[in-house]
Amino acid sequence: MDTSVDTIHLSSTPEHIRQYVEKCQLDDGGFFFARIPPSSLMDTYYAVKILSALELEPSRPDKIKDYVLNTVKKFSYIGINGLFAAAEVLHELKGNLNALSGFLLRLNALKNSMGGFGAVKNLDLEIVSELETTYRVLVILDRLDIEYDHSQILGFALKFKNDDGGFGHSRISTLASTFYATEILNMTGYDKSELKLTPQFLRGKENVWKLNYIEDIYWLIFSSLNMHEKVHMAEWMVSFVKGCQRASGGFARKDVMGIATLQDTWYAVSILKALNHW
């Protein structure tokens, strides 16, 4: 298999990617990859994070903040994903985070019996890990400068550590759960030198036949960075990500199929930046 990064399908310059992102902004101020109203809080999060990673300013930041604040005020129920996206966008754009304080009781109601947040069994298909909700709640609490029990959260995350060094429910380790676990361990100040087998688990996954989608590469790279480990197949990863770019400037989930989305473009930009492409 060709692992060269010289064959670049399209222009992945920051400006080209910015054009894709800006075209996904709707009249309400938010973003949605399908460009059909209404906007999506999560897509708005991805759009803002993409531009921030590229060190670019959104063209209408006040319009974006208004969209987020109006959405938070309009709906009586906003899930964790929406609150996470709103907190991150407002933090990134220096907006009013106090607008989210009314949702704190909802966060407390999501505590589970294992010491974390959210469900840990029978997850919806769109939830990629039992640790994802806990990670996003911690981000919200951090953005709102609210204290939480680090030791309890740490204990929850470590319950998913498996004998192979990875993390996951029912003794099945996944890259997604390992990524969220290492993020949580960073946030709670855990000494990751105790995770002696985790680098070995990650190296075992760094195989071209096991990294089928752009999110797999994202989880592997950032798990490795969290563990202060080197990525060994960087050239192949850059080549794969380049192949995921579409004519719009955005990126899809896989090189051979799929349409560009803001989520996959966020993965792509994060990967290329982490691998010093820019």
Secondary structure, DSSP 8 states (H G I E B T S, - for coil): ----S----S---HHHHHHHHHHTB-TTS-B-TT--SS-BHHHHHHHHHHHHHTT---S-HHHHHHHHHHHHHH-S---HHHHHHHHHHHHHTT--GGGGGGGHHHHHHTB-TTSSBS--SS--TT---TTHHHHHHHHHHHHTT----HHHHHHHHHTTB-TTS-B-GGG--BHHHHHHHHHHHHHTT--GGG-TTHHHHHHHH--TTT--SHHHHHHHHHHHHHTT---S-HHHHHHHHHHTB-TTS-B-SSSSS---BHHHHHHHHHHHHHTT--
